[in-house]
Amino acid sequence: MFDKFKQLKQLKDFESSLKKQTVTKEKNGITVTLNLKMDILDIKLNPELQISEQEKKLKDCLNDAMNAAKLEMAKQAQSMGGFGF
């Protein structure tokens, strides 16, 4: 029973650490920052680009940042032993 409480605490600690770690990606002056929980923290656009180009680069940036965050989150979960679930 105490093992389950220990696992729950590990999971909460892991979730808390994901909120604190960030990933930033940039393409053509457009920057996206998100944490490892996939919360978007910041977006900076490039006013020199046309709207259609900004939209494309923003989508690319978001996808790159989310993929990087997923990869980092998986590495961290694996290093913690996968929580034993």
C-alpha positions, -999 to +999 in steps of 0.1 A: +000+000+000+028+024+009+044+016-025+014+031-042+017+063-021+054+064-030+046+060-067+020+087-065+045+111-049+070+103-076+044+110-102+035+143-087+072+153-084+077+143-120+047+164-131+060+194-111+094+191-127+078+190-162+062+224-155+096+239-147+115+227-177+111+245-211+118+240-247+123+269-272+123+265-309+129+293-335+123+294-373+128+326-394+125+349-363+094+331-350+100+317-315+079+293-295+085+283-258+066+256-240+072+235-209+074+198-209+037+196-200+030+211-234+018+244-220+026+272-244+045+298-224+055+323-251+052+330-288+071+357-307+062+365-343+084+381-370+065+412-383+088+412-414+072+380-427+039+379-445+010+364-426+009+332-446+046+327-440+042+334-402+014+309-400+035+282-417+066+289-396+045+291-364+030+257-371+065+243-378+079+258-346+051+244-325+054+209-339+092+210-334+089+222-298+062+197-290+083+168-304+114+180-285+093+182-253+078+147-258+113+133-263+127+150-233+097+139-211+101+103-223+139+103-215+132+116-180+104+091-174+126+063-185+155+075-163+131+073-133+123+036-141+089+043-157+074+046-122+069+008-120+033+009-133 
